């Protein structure tokens, strides 16, 4: 066994590994990413004969003399290259060694050939970077997720041991991902491997394969406490010298916050050291470890358990019209049915819907698919929560209910819609991006379809909630009151007929209308605009919505930039022009009808607030 570092040839392009910041940035940190990536990969590899997937996170102590010496022997050659790649090894405590052990059970393991490249999981895991044969059905498809294992290690290395269903052997390899570096006047590539090497003397055919010596395999498994891998299929990942900032309790909170849905629906069981998380205790553990991640744990978990029990039989079937006009509204329901749905929603009943959708591929194939949506308005809910779930994976970046006080969920399980939305996911699996490269490559008009799915819950809420505004006749009784006139006829109350209020004045025709798009907005003159009001100068202010306070006062120049070299693109028809644009304000001169102005380039995952005023 040995480390094999491929040499960078003089004519090859230098190619650094630059994707690490996708897993550790302002939005996510390594402890969150390692939990998400490990569990996602395990759920993807589920063995259909297993009732659920089980993923274990264990911190193992390697500080004993024998295990410490063994680890130093494994890493001896790798550390020389890590030092040459300017990895900071000064903070690594080599005398107090430990490892993070991540194991899954109820999975297939890394299937496929171990001695050559194939389109299977073993090759994807060990021999591909930034590329994967996985379809959108998989929870992870970017081919980058495994990079988090080496990034998590202080020495930039990890090992893996896999056993496959029907294969009695355990296959062990290792990998390190460093920067381009030089050792002994030779240049080396970022990726290197641990194992045995076939065809080592031929650089064009050399390939690292798993350990072949059974005694070496047994020694490896004993030193890293891999006890069950000889009996059960799956994958064990060993990360030596894990990031010291990792905290077990916070990682438990991350796991619950991201995977409560498959745990509640009995698809997943987790263990962190000796703490087991399953459908029986997740509510209790969520209160202990993830309380800050949820607005209302009990109502949310009750909601999931209730619609999980509902099944497909209780769903209301929608027609295709909602998808044709890319919008759900009252026209998509029969009047008598809609009134009953509104009343049921107002009464706090759970409602489920089946949304049909037609997906068109670039090759002309049309796929009839669907997703399910559930909504409920429990009494006493403090704040709304909307979930977006694809094959058990929740995408927290899509949540947008905020002031809408209801619980709702989009569940995409059908193969066609799951694959479509899978290609739409960003590398961190937190959002659906309609313009993602893989989505545009495989489908027709993907942006409109993704936008329609993402907006479906808000439109469903707005359609059902329009009759739930209740008038409380006694709301101001403690502030405004008077003495009831005394009735001369005892035992009867005097009936007073109030004078009817005057009819409201007819609204003046508006000169401009504002229409929002996925990543911006359009301002244009209306058909009833008065030509006598032109020319005129208008002022437009834009800001991202906030949960509290005035969004316009909360604007930060870091949100977006309007003007020269800004992130926002502006375009106007010849009948007007942009006078000035800076920060979040625009001034436009509108000379005559018709006029149209478009602004694009805003974050499609944040709600825009726009206000327009005529300049005096």
Buried (B, 14 or more C-beta within 10 A) or exposed (E): BEBBBBEBEEEEEEEEBEBBEBBBEEEBBBBBBBBBBBBBBBBBBBBEEBEBBBBBBBBBEBEEEEBBEBBEEBBEBBBBBBBBBEBEBEEBEBEEBBBBBBBBBBBBBBBBEBEEBBEEBBBBBBBBBEEBBBEBBBBBBBBBBBBBBBBBBBBBBBBBBBBBBEEEBBBBBBBBBBBBBEBEEEBBBBBBBBBBBBEEEEEEEEBBBBBBEEEBBEBBBEBBBBEBBBEBBBBBBBBBBBBEEBEBEBBBBBBBBBBBBBBBBEBBBBBBEEBBBBBEEBBEBBEEBBEEBBEBBEBBBBBBBBBBEBEEEEBEEBEEEBBEEBBBEEEBBEEEEBEEBBEBBBEEEBBBBEBBBBBBBEEEEEBEBBBBBBBBBBEEBEEBBBBBBBBBBBBBBBBBBBEBBBBBBBBBEBBBBBBBBBBBBBBBBBBBBBEBEBBBEBBBEBBEBBBBBBBBBBBBBBBBBEEBEEEEEEEEEEEEEEEEEEEEEEEEEEEEEEEEEEEEEEEEEEBBBBEEBBBBBBBBBEEEBEEEEBEBEBBBBBBBEBEEEEBBEBBEEEBBBBBEEBEBEBEBBEBBEBEEBEBBBBBBBBEEBEBBBBBBBBEBBBBBBBEBEEEE
